[in-house]
């Protein structure tokens, strides 16, 4: 099986998110990491390879030149090669799931893929749409929020999904799209020799503008701002005080 | 929909960067063992007049005075003040006082001195040597309510704070300026900066940022007779007379109460990352230490080690997993930081990665395996392998806890000798601040039911192990202090002359012997 894994480069979640000066977008200054759900997807793909269910794992990322580093991280975990779709569009806001799905469709078809593993959502836009749109575009089955993936004897996949009502098991044929949830696995650490080996693995670069895909955003962000500062409470000394304060503030 | 949000915020919560050991993680699971019995107490007994006096002099007595004079001492509020973090020691104090200012501390001590009432100053109560709780009915003087951060001077990088501020709060506060406290330790979620000063806490950053002696610019201490020594002028340089503040740092509450401090703080590095190495013999550990110091120089901000027994204890009793497995003899955590604020985050990541690769080239024949963290959750996971070992030992059973400074090359033979003494009765592990020559030795017998065995083994170990340290010209307490647990032994480790001068100073500052009696000095 040939497995395509999407890996998105996002702002490290331990950094406090700030709006930019113009309040039009998030300030992206700071350390970047692989989206944690993408990391889980990579881990699952590598485990499939180790179980001899997958023959090749291809890590795909979209973004400016720094996206290649996220691909390298996937290669260090064990992916075989990478595909970097180069663009200077902002991938946290302007490049939206519809566009991302179109790009993945292109890569899918160019690489005769059997399975696409994506994170269920990214921690910057929290969209949770790309996998679903991609499956529909490709007209293939989808299993989202996967917390377990098993292999049936007939070549189908049995995916346990985490849904609001509990856990649901679905059986889907390949090719298909699966989005990965938190409890699917524990991503491995990159061993130092593997990080070094990863430098020699191939990353193919494709320029997005050359791909003849409409990636214009469909939703426009008007404003990005901090949540309102929570004001501290006021301590009162006794019930009479409380009553008079409530009256002052016209609450009663 | 809601479920998905919960899952991703769960991810963020569980994977958040370095968090703390809150007091809910103390050894409350371990049944109580009382290891030190109070000897003859030569101070006065607390009475109702005393309690009334305190209620009169303290602001908000309903929160400042916690008393149980009548009761059997089983008041649940007082229980916390009376019990140490290890759950090994439980005092019998009937009164905890929680002043809100230096002036109130002064009033309390003045009165106690005149009445010859014994006082135990207490911060976060996370000490490991039975120094922060009463041994009998001493009054607990808690700094809990003195938790104001006074301010931070960016020109000189000097933080001014009251002593009762939790270390983690200081870390958060200074982060907004891009700075951090010079000291950091696993107990950061509960320990107070005042307690850190009183014990001269070491921690994982000492290698790079030096001790609290080096970084404390000024402090305010209240003497046992109530005199307030205010040295908070916080000047970077001030050579006018004896530097008295150093007397209080590391005095373990026996010379007075520290109520405020001015501390020099370093800038938070522009970026840092951490690697974990696995090795099979101790010579190689020493080689990696040398190579790290040589090659990384100022970029090396922490280097720690732990042995296979510690690693197994971690696996058996905690949820933390070692990414390098369980088949090697030694593991080392190496932290590299970059201080160049002009580089972008991307450049910094690359710079640090290159430094690790450079180090790796030098040690590749010497290490068996290694991983580098790829993000903050992996950094935390690697640090947890080292920082959560101590909890593992407590879950195993009753634990002998030692903290020694020794020549590094003696670590393995030292551990072997202790293992020989204890045989199959205990699991013995060594870990710690190898860069500082400081080893923590933990040896646990199984469970908490066999106090008899524990005491027999204790007789085998003590004072033998302390004399062994003395033979190696080390320290019987590198950073944990003496408290009450090591008070019978510390004179083995310092010359008579030094001990004599210490006792003289104690006699001058605390003639009535009311400050933390039977701690430090037996």
Interface residues (C-beta under 8 A of the other chain):
Chain A: X12 X13 X14 X29 X30 X31 X32 X33 X34 X36 X39 X66 X69 X73 X76 X120 X121 X123 X126 X128 X145 X162 X163 X164 X181 X182 X186 X188 X189 X190 X191 X192 X195 X196
Chain B: X1 X2 X3 X4 X7 X8 X10 X11 X12 X15 X16 X17 X271 X275 X276 X321 X323 X344 X345 X346 X348 X349 X353 X356 X357 X360 X369 X370 X371 X372 X373 X374 X375 X376 X377 X378 X381 X382
